[in-house]
Amino acid sequence: MTKHVFISGAGVISAIGKNQTEMLSSLQESRSGIAAPVYLKTTHLEFPLGEVKATNEELAALLHRPVTQAVSRTALLGMVAVQEALTDARLDGSQRIAFISGTTVAGMDQTECYYPDALSADMICQHPCGNSTNSIADHFGCFDYTTTASTACSSALNAIILGKLLIESGRYDIVVAGGTESLSKFHLNGFKSLLILDEQPCRPFDKTRAGLNLGEGAAYVVLESEASVKQRNIHPRFILEGAGNACDAFHSTASSEHGDGAYLAMSQALTDAHLLPQDIDYINAHGTATPNNDTSESEAIRRVFGEAIPPVSSTKGLTGHTTSASGSIECVCCMLALAHQFIPLNANWQEADENCIIPFTDDKDQTAHDLRHVMCNAFGFGGNDSSIIIGTYHE
């Protein structure tokens, strides 16, 4: 069994940046990427979105590859993030690497473009979740094992947790794990039918919150065993200290009143990391800005941390809710916070709700923080709830 699971690299693309550098700048300046739809061809212009500011052709240019009809936007976003992660970790393709990708919408953006009149076998093959994973893997040609996690909005975080287990079991020394999701009309209309979209910028944990803003993007982290880190003579800055996953099975879309699944996931992550609640310096909340999630998550946080709740914020007010990719995108947010010792602000919050925690919103000096251990939450439909804890590593 390996002693530590290190994070040796990361890549990200979202509405607030096409790489870690751009993402960091947006987080530090609390600069939102949520705006009226531009790239998604929808009649529902009343719903603001967190779109990646690039066409498919522009994403392909970042990859130095032509765009074909057989490549979904979900796969292109994933390729951009994986490309940065491999470079960041200084992997050259000679290593034995596993690849785990989380997604739910997958190739729906391509399916609906050609449905029903022009669907071909090639188009249909792009539809399944696993195909986007295979498309990304095929582009790089350096993975000897691939699999897909599809647990709605906890998909990417569950991919990371599975990667951690693969390394701890000794099956792999290096795993690239995370998730990718693009916007589609199916995506937008589905959430509209649930009546949980806001026509204004979303306000996680605010009393006036009325729903989420959908977003898109991708992020992947490179997980590595202690033996591999030593063999490659690299010096990672982060450890994936703990992870937890639980399913309360309360409802197909709603969270339980007392946040049972979220409570269990956070508690398991603390136990796995051999940490106490008071050791956590920041929580990146799932924080969707829906009435149900924010109340339920707040109750779960109170159950775990009692009166000593650390700073909590949701970055979805900047990126939008990137659904299946949210866990890995917010994992990268946590890594950037640790690396640069700042806490991302909870955008748009103004009015306290007695049923919710009061999020972190006002930081006069964002560099005056001592962050050592941070928690990242991602909760999915059906009550599939996950939490991880990331820590700084000092040799």
C-alpha positions in Angstrom: 0.0 0.0 0.0 1.3 3.4 -0.9 1.8 5.9 1.9 0.7 9.1 0.1 -1.2 10.0 -3.0 0.3 13.1 -4.4 -1.1 15.6 -6.9 1.7 16.4 -9.3 -0.1 18.4 -11.9 -3.5 19.9 -13.0 -5.2 21.3 -16.0 -8.5 23.3 -16.2 -10.7 25.2 -18.6 -13.9 27.0 -17.6 -15.9 30.2 -18.0 -13.2 32.1 -16.0 -10.1 30.8 -17.7 -8.6 28.4 -20.3 -5.8 27.4 -18.0 -4.6 27.6 -14.4 -3.0 31.0 -14.8 -6.2 32.6 -16.1 -8.3 30.8 -13.5 -6.1 32.1 -10.7 -6.5 35.7 -11.9 -10.3 35.4 -12.1 -10.5 33.8 -8.7 -8.3 36.4 -7.0 -10.3 39.2 -8.6 -13.6 37.5 -8.2 -14.3 38.0 -11.9 -17.4 36.1 -13.1 -17.7 34.3 -16.4 -21.5 34.1 -16.3 -23.3 36.0 -19.1 -26.0 35.7 -21.7 -25.7 32.7 -24.0 -23.4 33.2 -27.0 -22.0 29.8 -28.0 -25.0 27.6 -27.1 -27.7 28.0 -29.7 -30.8 28.3 -27.5 -34.0 30.3 -27.5 -33.8 30.6 -23.8 -31.7 33.7 -23.7 -33.2 34.7 -20.3 -30.9 32.2 -18.5 -27.3 33.3 -18.1 -24.6 30.7 -18.5 -21.0 30.1 -17.6 -19.8 29.3 -21.1 -16.2 28.7 -22.1 -15.3 31.7 -24.2 -14.3 29.7 -27.3 -15.9 28.0 -30.3 -15.1 24.4 -31.1 -12.7 25.5 -33.8 -10.9 27.7 -31.3 -10.7 24.8 -28.8 -9.3 22.6 -31.5 -6.7 25.3 -32.4 -5.4 25.0 -28.8 -4.9 21.3 -29.4 -3.4 21.8 -32.9 -5.9 19.4 -34.4 -8.7 19.8 -36.9 -12.3 19.8 -35.8 -14.5 17.0 -37.2 -18.1 16.3 -36.7 -17.1 13.2 -34.8 -15.7 15.2 -31.9 -18.0 16.6 -29.2 -17.4 19.8 -27.4 -17.3 17.7 -24.2 -14.3 15.8 -25.5 -12.6 19.0 -26.8 -12.8 20.7 -23.4 -11.5 17.5 -21.8 -8.5 17.4 -24.2 -7.5 21.0 -23.4 -7.5 20.3 -19.7 -5.7 17.0 -20.0 -3.1 18.6 -22.2 -2.3 21.2 -19.5 -2.3 18.5 -16.7 0.2 16.3 -18.5 2.5 19.2 -19.2 2.2 20.5 -15.6 3.1 17.1 -14.2 6.0 16.8 -16.7 4.7 13.5 -18.1 6.2 12.5 -21.5 4.0 9.6 -22.4 6.6 6.9 -21.5 4.9 6.1 -18.2 2.1 3.6 -17.5 -0.9 5.9 -16.9 -4.6 5.3 -16.1 -7.2 7.8 -17.2 -10.6 8.3 -15.4 -13.0 10.8 -16.7 -16.4 11.9 -15.3 -19.2 13.1 -17.5 -23.0 12.8 -17.9 -24.0 14.9 -20.9 -21.1 13.6 -22.9 -21.8 13.9 -26.7 -25.3 15.3 -26.4 -24.2 18.5 -28.1 -23.4 16.6 -31.2 -26.5 14.4 -31.1 -28.9 17.3 -30.9 -27.3 19.1 -33.7 -28.1 16.3 -36.1 -31.3 14.9 -34.6 -33.4 13.6 -36.1 -32.7 14.1 -39.8 -28.9 13.8 -40.2 -27.9 11.3 -37.5 -25.3 8.9 -38.7 -23.7 5.9 -37.1 -20.7 8.2 -36.4 -22.8 10.7 -34.6 -24.6 8.1 -32.5 -21.2 6.7 -31.5 -20.3 10.0 -30.0 -23.4 10.0 -27.7 -22.4 7.7 -24.8 -20.5 9.0 -21.8 -17.6 6.5 -22.4 -17.0 7.7 -25.9 -15.9 11.2 -24.7 -13.4 9.4 -22.4 -12.1 7.3 -25.3 -11.9 10.3 -27.6 -9.7 12.1 -25.1 -7.6 9.1 -24.5 -7.1 8.4 -28.2 -6.0 12.0 -28.8 -3.0 11.6 -26.4 -2.3 7.9 -26.9 -0.5 7.5 -23.6 -3.1 5.7 -21.4 -3.2 2.0 -21.0 -6.4 2.0 -18.9 -9.5 4.1 -19.2 -12.9 4.2 -17.5 -15.8 6.7 -17.1 -17.5 7.9 -13.9 -21.1 9.1 -14.4 -22.8 10.0 -11.1 -24.3 13.4 -12.2 -22.7 16.3 -10.4 -20.3 14.2 -8.3 -18.8 12.5 -11.4 -15.5 14.3 -11.6 -14.8 14.1 -7.8 -15.7 10.4 -7.9 -13.2 9.9 -10.8 -10.6 11.5 -8.6 -11.6 9.2 -5.7 -11.3 6.2 -7.9 -7.9 7.3 -9.1 -6.8 7.5 -5.4 -8.0 4.0 -4.8 -6.1 2.7 -7.9 -2.9 4.2 -6.6 -3.5 3.0 -3.0 -4.1 -0.5 -4.2 -0.8 -0.5 -6.1 -2.5 -1.1 -9.5 -1.2 2.2 -10.9 1.4 4.7 -10.0 0.0 7.5 -12.1 -3.6 8.3 -12.7 -5.1 11.3 -14.6 -8.5 11.9 -13.2 -11.3 14.5 -13.4 -14.2 15.4 -15.6 -15.6 17.3 -18.5 -19.0 18.6 -19.5 -20.3 20.9 -22.3 -23.5 22.8 -22.4 -26.3 21.5 -24.6 -29.9 22.4 -25.2 -30.9 19.1 -23.6 -28.8 20.1 -20.6 -30.4 23.6 -20.3 -33.9 22.4 -20.9 -33.6 19.6 -18.5 -32.7 21.9 -15.6 -35.3 24.3 -16.7 -37.9 21.6 -16.4 -36.8 21.2 -12.8 -37.5 24.9 -12.1 -34.1 25.4 -10.6 -32.5 27.9 -13.1 -32.1 31.6 -12.1 -32.6 34.4 -14.6 -30.1 36.5 -12.6 -26.5 35.7 -11.6 -26.8 32.9 -9.0 -26.3 33.7 -5.3 -25.1 30.6 -3.3 -26.3 30.6 0.3 -28.1 34.0 -0.1 -31.7 34.3 1.3 -32.9 35.5 -2.1 -31.3 32.6 -4.1 -33.6 31.3 -6.8 -31.5 28.6 -8.6 -28.3 27.9 -10.4 -26.6 29.1 -13.6 -25.4 26.3 -15.7 -21.8 26.3 -16.8 -19.3 24.1 -18.7 -15.7 23.2 -18.6 -13.2 20.5 -17.7 -10.4 19.8 -15.2 -8.1 16.9 -14.5 -5.5 16.3 -11.8 -2.5 14.0 -12.0 -2.4 11.6 -9.0 0.9 9.9 -8.3 2.3 7.4 -5.8 5.2 8.1 -3.5 7.3 5.6 -5.4 6.7 7.3 -8.8 7.4 10.8 -7.3 10.7 9.6 -6.1 11.6 7.7 -9.3 10.8 10.8 -11.4 12.6 13.1 -8.9 9.7 15.6 -8.8 8.5 17.8 -6.0 4.7 17.9 -5.8 3.1 20.6 -3.7 -0.1 18.8 -2.8 -1.4 15.5 -1.2 -4.8 14.0 -1.7 -5.2 13.4 2.0 -8.7 12.0 2.3 -11.9 11.1 0.4 -15.4 10.1 1.2 -18.5 9.1 -0.8 -22.0 8.3 0.5 -25.4 8.0 -1.0 -28.5 9.0 1.0 -30.9 7.9 -1.7 -33.4 10.4 -0.4 -34.8 11.6 -3.7 -34.0 11.5 -7.4 -33.0 15.1 -7.5 -33.3 16.7 -4.0 -31.0 16.5 -1.0 -32.2 15.3 2.3 -33.3 17.9 4.9 -30.4 17.1 7.2 -27.9 16.5 4.5 -27.2 12.9 5.5 -25.2 12.0 2.4 -23.1 15.2 2.6 -22.5 14.7 6.3 -21.3 11.1 5.8 -19.1 12.1 2.8 -17.4 14.9 4.7 -17.0 12.7 7.9 -15.5 9.9 5.9 -13.0 12.2 4.2 -11.9 13.5 7.6 -11.5 10.0 8.9 -9.6 8.9 5.8 -7.2 11.9 6.1 -6.7 11.3 9.8 -7.8 14.9 10.5 -10.2 16.6 12.8 -12.8 19.1 11.8 -10.8 21.9 13.3 -7.9 21.0 10.9 -9.8 22.2 7.9 -8.9 25.7 6.9 -11.4 26.2 4.0 -14.4 24.4 2.4 -15.2 24.8 -1.3 -18.9 24.1 -1.0 -21.0 22.4 -3.6 -23.1 25.6 -3.2 -25.4 25.5 -6.2 -27.7 28.4 -5.1 -30.8 26.2 -5.3 -33.0 26.5 -2.2 -32.7 22.8 -1.4 -29.0 22.2 -1.8 -27.7 25.2 0.1 -30.0 24.5 3.1 -29.1 20.8 3.1 -25.4 21.4 2.7 -25.4 24.0 5.4 -27.0 21.6 7.8 -24.5 18.9 7.0 -21.6 21.4 7.5 -23.0 22.4 10.9 -23.3 18.7 11.9 -19.6 18.1 11.0 -18.0 21.3 12.2 -20.3 22.5 15.0 -19.8 26.1 16.0 -16.2 26.2 14.6 -17.1 26.3 10.9 -14.1 27.3 8.7 -14.4 29.8 5.9 -16.8 28.4 3.2 -17.5 29.6 -0.3 -19.0 28.4 -3.5 -17.2 29.3 -6.7 -20.2 28.5 -8.8 -21.1 32.2 -8.7 -18.1 32.7 -11.0 -18.0 29.6 -13.1 -21.6 28.5 -13.2 -22.6 25.0 -12.2 -20.5 22.8 -14.5 -22.4 19.7 -13.3 -20.3 16.6 -13.9 -17.1 18.6 -14.2 -17.7 20.7 -11.1 -15.8 18.5 -8.6 -12.6 18.6 -10.5 -12.8 22.2 -11.5 -13.4 23.1 -7.9 -10.6 20.8 -6.9 -8.2 22.9 -9.0 -9.7 26.0 -7.3 -8.7 24.5 -4.0 -5.2 23.8 -5.3 -4.8 27.4 -6.5 -6.0 28.6 -3.1 -3.5 26.4 -1.3 -0.7 27.4 -3.6 -1.3 31.1 -3.3 -2.8 31.2 0.2 -6.1 32.9 -0.5 -9.8 32.1 -0.1 -12.0 32.5 -3.2 -15.0 34.8 -2.4 -18.6 33.7 -2.6 -19.8 35.9 -5.4 -23.2 37.8 -5.3 -24.1 37.0 -1.7 -25.8 39.8 0.2 -28.5 38.7 2.6 -28.2 36.0 5.3 -30.5 33.1 5.4 -31.0 31.6 8.9 -31.1 28.2 7.4 -27.7 28.6 5.7 -24.1 29.1 6.7 -22.8 32.6 6.1 -20.2 32.2 3.3 -16.8 34.0 2.9 -17.5 37.2 1.0 -15.3 40.0 2.2 -11.5 39.7 2.2 -9.5 42.9 2.5 -6.2 41.0 2.3 -6.6 37.8 0.3 -3.0 36.8 1.0 -3.3 36.8 4.8 -4.4 33.2 5.1 -2.6 30.1 6.4 -4.2 27.3 4.4 -2.9 23.8 5.0 -5.9 21.5 4.5 -9.0 22.3 2.4 -12.1 20.4 1.7 -13.9 20.2 -1.7 -17.6 19.0 -1.9 -19.5 17.7 -4.9 -23.0 16.3 -4.6 -25.0 14.6 -7.3 -28.6 13.7 -8.1 -29.8 10.7 -6.3 -27.8 11.7 -3.2 -24.4 10.5 -4.5 -22.3 12.8 -2.4 -18.5 13.1 -2.3 -15.8 15.1 -0.5 -12.1 15.2 -0.7 -9.4 16.9 1.4 -6.3 18.3 -0.2 -3.2 19.3 1.8 0.0 21.1 1.1 3.1 18.9 1.1 6.4 20.0 2.6 9.4 17.6 2.2 
